[in-house]
Amino acid sequence: LESSPPDSPVLTVFAQDADAGNFGRVSYGLFQASDEIQKTFSINEFTGEIRLKTKLDFEKTKSYHVEIEATDGGGLSGKGSVVIEVLDVNDNAPELTISSLTSSVPENSPETVVAIIRIRDRDSGENGKMICSISDHVPFILKPSYKNFYTLVTESPLDRESRAEYNITITVSDLGTPRLTTQHTIT
């Protein structure tokens, strides 16, 4: 899991040697490991247990290919590899960007575009799926336009004499666990 703390066990590799005594003792090491692999994982030379040295970030690296070398007491070695896949956790709140905002809207103009909104979430799967909504009881609607873009438009004609200003809260929630939410209010 990407939320696992440093020193968490990841997996244990095992090699067997048919020789007796010291010649049959197997030690483990990372083989030709990149700097990133060496900074991320350690292996216990006696048990073959691989542990985290640092916290993982799914959004940065989704999997690691780790080469392992097992060496017996006589200096003979064998190699194998493991693929360590990072599991995403819901650690990124949705982001909301308003790319176009009209500060004043003419009255008696339904379907007037007030704002163009873009939402995104850097998580994957259910953690990255989002719902976008606005506050109730305002004469505006939020229309999906393209992928993660929405337009905020007037739903019915506005009347400045009855109300000159509206506060509209835009809420974006992801579907992950725990559910993360971002809100932005425009006037």
Secondary structure, 3 states (H helix, E strand, C coil): CCCCCCCCEEEECCCCCCCCHHHHCEEEEECCCCHHHHHHEEECCCCCEEEECCCCCCCCCCEEEEEEEEEECCCCEEEEEEEEECCCCCCCCCEEEEEEECCCCCCCCCCCEEEEEEEECCCCHHHHCEEEEECCCCCEEEEEEECCEEEEEECCCCCCCCCCCCCEEEEEEECCCCCCEEEEEEC
